[in-house]
Amino acid sequence: MKYYLNLLWEGSNSDIKEEREKAKLQWRKNAEEYAKIFDEVKNKLPKKFLKIYMKEYGFHDYHIKNFEIINEKSGYKDPVTVKIIITNGINTWDITYKKIKKIAVNYEQEPDLFPGMGRRFYEGFDDYGFDEFFEIDDKVLSHEILFASGATILIHFEKISIKKETDKEQEVMASMKPTKKA
């Protein structure tokens, strides 16, 4: 992440007022700078993806449900596909990246503060916080996501698509409803 830095995010939630104010000031400055970059990059994203992305406020506060790397047929150009399924409890989206050029996942579970004192509640990646899109070259874009845990996912790709996931339980229940007789 270049603009939405985890250290600034943590600093903006600090208990120390001066640290919090300094981080928030830098965060606003970085957000303004990134907004200019995003204005240029967003035109390279598919309209359907962009419309949903903007409507869902960049998926802020969503949770990652699944992260999948698919290695398609060997021998073909760009055989790797990445799928990320995210949800906010109401909507679930399947974001698919194709023609992958780079994938990097940075996740490290926090150690127990007091080892041996029982289980602690773990959030895994935690909330989908902020993300950045950049243009790598004429064909390739970069998407990096910062999660509340400090974890990041970085993907360089040529194609991105999105579709709404349907709740399988709702589909099954709907298929079981009796039909009215005429």
PyMOL commands that set and color helices and strands:
alter all, ss='L'
color gray80, all
select helices_A, chain A and resi 6-11+17-44+47-55+57-59+168-176
alter helices_A, ss='H'
color red, helices_A
select strands_A, chain A and resi 63-71+80-87+92-98+102-106+128-135+141-147+152-157+159-164
alter strands_A, ss='S'
color yellow, strands_A
deselect
rebuild
show_as cartoon
